[in-house]
Amino acid sequence: MSDTAPPAIYGLANCDSCRAARKAMPEASFRDVRRDPLSAQERAQLLARFGDALVNRAARSWRALDPETQALDADSLLAAHPVLMKRPAILAAGQAFLGWTAQTRTALRAAGALPPED
């Protein structure tokens, strides 16, 4: 992740949190991981930063998986089922952020990737 790279948001086009992040960060590129899954290198980068937290085990799609599939490692799960990625994953200001929580927005503001609150 480079400090000078433009912000990037990874998620799903129909995800409410991803839509909120895209609206707040209009200059960021957006990648729908269902249509354009992460490469092995991109998964490795995000997994190195977030570990198993990158897999959304609260998702309906997770609960629909059989126990054998749920037992796979995070990289294999995300390679086979990209929609299991917790969203959004945001790369901005040389840092990586996961989710669209108040904590994430505060950290993005501190990093200069989001404007101050009005």
Secondary structure, DSSP 4 states (H G I P E B T S, - for coil): --TTSPPEEEE-TT-HHHHHHHHH-TTSEEEETTTSPPPHHHHHHHHHHHGGGGB-TTSHHHHTS-HHHHTS-HHHHHHH-GGGB-S-EEEETTEEEES--HHHHHHHHHTTSSPPP-
